Structures are given as structure tokens and as C-alpha cells.
């Protein structure tokens, strides 16, 4: 079984060729070089411990089958914790605007309709995805770890991000269940990411939380489709 599948094709129209490239990352068998980090919390020496920040490439919960996954966990004392993972994609056309479609599968244990401190553990934790020619990373501003790209805040998208939805499941229990979130909708505005001069785009996927408690998610798959008009 392959953990990553790359496919490309091109089509022509009156304005040029439409180049479509897709990537499929299955974390069941490989981490595929995705890296994890956290932002939007104080930058003190002990704050990462206080926020209980954890990342691991580990077994997914038994309730969602077998195989590995990328686990991120944190206790959102700041009411704004962003837990994200990132990956650099190469081989694209330089300095080109791409329409980017994300399809993300993850395991969540936050049932729809539950309440919590600051917000619901499901409906108040927003799944975001973004793309940029710059590497996404945390930086220190005014003694806070902040995100260096415009990702928006909680349920609001940013210039370099789109909101895929929240992490609420349709289950009645707190057992982990697989959910899929995507921006592939005719009602959604196209999300545009621009490659840098080296033909690279950094992808990021993460949770932007308004729930003031512990959130732990397990990412199982990420699929991305890039499309651009090349003259």
C-alpha cells in the first residue's frame, strides 16, 4: 500500500492549459514528512507543559480501525490555541496562483451538541487548511507564540486559509469516530494559494479552538488537488 499518490493531468481551453495536480497522503503507513507545531499561546518556558501540548505519529484509536495517524493534543487555556501540521510540496509552476481543494479525514471524540467551557468541544473547534509560498511557523510577538501567516481567527478564514468546518461528530458518545471535512463545494469561494519562485507551496492543516479544554485529534488522511491556468 502506498502512503502517497501523486497524479497530474492537463486540459486546454481558450485561455491556456489547465494543469491539475493531486496529492494523497495516507498516514496509516507513513508520516509523509508532515511536521507538527502549536501557536497562539504564551511563550513562557513552562507554558507548553501547562497547555499539555503533545504530538505523536502513533496508532489511531481502536474505534476507527487499525493503522497509524498524526496525533495533536492541547489544553486550550488561551481560548485561541492553534494546533497545526505542515508539509512542503515541490515541483509546481513558479509564482503561480493555484486553486487548492483540501479533503481531510481525522478521528474526533467531540459529539455534536455537547457544551463546554468557552464553547462546545466540537462546534467551537474549527478545522482550517491553507497554502502559501512561505513556510508556516510559530513566531514570538509580545511574549506570545503567534502564527506567521494570516489564518484568520477561529471560525473566520484568513488570506492564507480556508475553514473546512468543525470537528463535531454525529455520534452520541465520546468514542472516536472518523469525520471528513473539505472545501470542495459549489457554494464555497475558491481558495487560492500562490507558489513561490522555486515552484513550492507549503500546506498546513490545523484546529483553531474556542473550546477551553483538552482537544485531541488523530489525522488519518489528507488529499489535495491543485489546479492552475498555465499559458
N, C-alpha and C positions, 0 to 999 in steps of 0.2 A: 504494500500500500504506500502510495506517495503522499508526503505531507504537504507538498506544494505543487500546484499545477499552474503553468503559465500558458496562455493561449492568446494569439494575436490574429487579427484579420483586418482587411481594408476594403472600403467601398468607395465608389466615386459618385460625386454629384457635380452640379454646375459650378460650385464654388471651390472645388478641390476634392481631395480624398479624405474620407472619414476613417481615421485609424482607431481601432478598438483593441485594447489590450486588457486581459483579465488575469488576476492572481487569486489562487485559492490556497489558504493556509489552514491545514488541519492539525491542531495541536495534540491530537491523540498519540502521535508518534514522534513529534519534533516540536521544539520551541520556535524553530524557524527564525532565529536571531531577533525575535521581538524582545525589547527591553522594557522594564517597568520602572516607574517613579511616582512621586507624590508631590502635590503643591497645594497652595492656599492654606498654610498653617504656619505657626510661629517658628522662627529659625533658631530657637534656643537649643543648647546642647542636649537637653533631655526631652525635647518636645516630640521627637519621633517615637520615643518609648511611651510617653504619655498618650499619644494618639494611637498607639498599638499598631503601627504600620508594618504590614507583612506582605511579602511577595514570595512565591514559590512556583516552580514548574513541578506539578505534583499530580497525583491521582485525582480524578474528578469524584464527586460524591457518588456513592454506590447507587443512589436512587435514579441517576441519569446514565447508568451503564458503566462500561469499563473504558480505560484509556486515560491518557494524561490530559492536563489542562493548565492554563496560566491562571493562578490564583492571586487576587489582590484583596487586601483587607485593611480596614482602618476604622477608628472610633472618631467620629466627626464632632469633636469638641468645638471647632471653629464655626460650625453651621455652614461650611463652604468647602469642605475637603474635596480635592480633585485627585482621583486615583487613575493613572493612565499607563498605557503601554504604547510603544512606538516602534516603527520599522522603516528603514530607508529602502526605496525602490529605485533602481537604476535602469539605464537603457532606454529612457524616454526621449522625446524630442526636446532639445534645449529651449528654454524661455518660451514655453508653450502653455496656453490655458487648456486644461483638461476638465471635462465634466466627469465627476467621480461619484460612483454609486457604491455604497457600502452595504454589506449584508453580514450581520454579526450574530453568532449563536453563543449563548452563555447560559450557565446554570445560576439561578437565583432562588433564594428561600424567603422572598418577601411577597406574601399573598396580597392580592388586591383587596382594598377596603380596610386594612389594618391601620391603626393610628399609632403615633409615636411622638417623642419629644421633638419639637421644631417642625415636624411634618411626618408624613407617612413613610415607613421603611421601603415601600415600593414606589408609590406615585410621586414621592418627593426626591427620588434619586434618579437623575436623568442621564441617559446614555448618550454620549456625544462621540462624533468621529470627525476627523479633519485631515487636511493635506496642505503641505507648504513646502516651498523650496528651502526653507530654513529648518534646522533641527529643532524640534520641540524639546524644551527642557525647563527645569525649575531654576529661578534666579532669586537672589535676595534683594528685596526692596523694603526699606523701613522696617528691618528686622522681621520680615515675613518672607517665606518661600512663595513666590508667585510664578505663574505660568508665563513664558516669554512671548507666546502668541495670543492673538485675540480669539479666545474660545467662547466669549460671552459668559453669562453667569446663570448657573442652574438651568431653568427652562428656556433661557434665551440663547439663540445661536450667536456666534461671533463671525467676524470676517473670514476666519480660517477654520470654522467648524460648522457642523450641522447637528441638530438634535434628532436622534433616531427614535426617541420615545423614553419611557421609564422602565424600571426593572420589575414592576409588579407582575406576578404570575396569576394565572386563573385558578390555581389550586386553593383548596380550603385549609390546607395545613402548611406548616413551615418546612416541610420536606423540600429539598432542592428539586427544581424542575427546569427543563430546557426551555428557553424562550429565544425567539429570533426577532431582531429589530433591523429595519432597513429604511433608506431614503428613496427607494425605488417606487415612487408613487407619481401618478399623473397630476396629483394635487400639490405636490411639493415643488418648490422652486429648485432648479438645478443647482447643485453645489459645484463650484469651480475651484480647482487648485492649480497653481502655476508652478511648473518645473523651473529649476534653476539653470544656470548656464552650462552645467555639466549633465543636463538631462536627468536630474534626480528629483524625487519628491519624497518627503518624509510623511508617513501616515501616523496618525495617533487615534486611539480609541480609549475612552475612559468614562468614569461616572463622576458627575458633578452633583454633590449631595446637599440637600437641605434637611436631611434627617439627622438629628443629633444623637446618633447611636452607632453601633457597630454594623458595618456593611461588609459582607464577604461575597465576592462573585468569582466564578470559575469560567474563563473564556475557553470555548471548545473549538470554534471555527471563525475565521474572518475571510470573507470573499470581497474582492474589489474589482470594479470594472472602470477603466479609463477610456474615454473617447475624446477625440480632438479632430478638428478640421485642419488638414495639412495641405497647403497649396504648393 
